[in-house]
Amino acid sequence: MRPIDIIEMPNLDEARIRNKPVETFHYDYVPNDKLLAYLKGKNYFIRTYGCQANIRDGEYLSGLLESVGMHRVESEKEADLAIINTCAVRENAEEKVYGQIGDFKKLKEKNKDIILILCGCMVEQNHIIDQVSKTFPYVDIFFGTHNIKDLMMLLEKYISNHHRIIYVSSKEGEIVEELPSCRSEKFKAFVNISYGCDKFCTYCIVPYTRGKERSRDINDILKECKDLVNKGYQEITLLGQNVDSYGKDLNNGVTFATLLESVAKLGIPRLRFLTSYPSDFKDEVIDVISRYPNIMKYIHLPIQAGNDTVLKQMGRRYSSGEYLALVKRIKDKIPNIALSTDIIVGFPNETYEQFLDTIKVAKEVGYLSAFTFIYSPRVGTPAARIKDNVPYLEKVKRFKELVKELEIGFDEKAQEMVGKTYSVLVESISKKDETMLTGYTESLKTVNFKGDISLIGKIVNVKILENHLYSLLGELVNE
């Protein structure tokens, strides 16, 4: 059994702390000559699970590896170094990771020199580290969300003695600017405006894995966005666990509305943001969205549950009435707005009557799309300690009922699009039909249509011909 060098282990108690000032510094680590010689010209592979924040983390990891001369490959079989970048929000995401790690066993037997790294949100939990390090002894390096900047240092340590390494910091976090980045797309980009979360919803592990809410300086954000505009990017999505709280910690008068308007003025054809928190969503933001045509008339506004008792038990800081009042203000100011949401079914001890309140709210709002989940307990969160009297099969039954009701609304809204023409950002060749292109509307509705591959990365007009519920069939409109 190889030695394990433990630099730092995750600690949920430390991850709860919110009392230190945020430090911002610029990445300037210079790898030693031995590491540069060892990695130059070799291949790396990254598989990312989870949300847009994880995807952006993966782009930073790519940037770091390519800065020392490595090349990305799409098959782990070709890799000299492989990274599994994980998510901890739901149990099924963790199960996929375990399966992926298991797949590496044979690869590691064939190529003992391949470096296998596990990182991301999942690694920020002590019980996960214990389980993975014991079950999968061929995982070489573990590091957390706060340790991306330390990748080169960890690789230097590893190649010096080939000891396994664990470096998972549980802390409030800092902001690192000028970290090397390799964008996964050439026409759309994610831009972090803040990191972490201070809401501590009782079911959520993110405040523990990502640290406190901390906003980037607006000048650093605008510099990054302006560079993307100059490079011809068609779409920017501003990212934060709670974008609406942007600027609160800066104490300089800058708000999310200020930032959103400033980025819109840069001239990016399409501007989006994720994710909003209802009680922090200000009317000033509604006004900015309504004024700028390049800000997409689409808002992802998680409700999670439609019953006030359940919302309170979840630690959500709004009532269903307050949520619906916000939706009304948005629709009054922006009549063509499209809304999507997150909904959790089967929170501990949720009654059927409480569940029906969620369906009632969903019908009243009229979502264009929704991410729906059966509650998944996360070790270390308050909700995971609640004794639940609702059988899992009952939760599944309610989940299916919710999806059925939601799809009625989805279908009605999609059917309204038939016969109309929409601007579509062309994303790729369709995975199901190589003769078709696929893209998405301003409201993130998927559209498939025939067209030349030269259109990928461009915004085109497409007339909708058929509604297939979760996607649309259209035809290119010649201009």
Helices and strands as residue ranges (DSSP letters): E 4-8, H 12-15, E 24-26, H 33-39, E 43-48, H 52-66, E 71-72, G 76-78, E 81-86, H 91-110, E 115-120, G 121-124, H 126-135, E 141-143, G 145-150, H 151-161, E 164-167, E 175-177, E 188-192, E 194-195, H 206-210, E 214-215, H 218-230, E 235-239, G 243-245, H 256-264, E 270-274, G 278-280, H 283-291, E 298-300, H 308-314, H 320-333, E 338-345, H 352-365, E 369-374, G 382-385, H 392-417, E 421-429, E 437-440, E 446-449, G 453-455, E 459-467, E 471-476
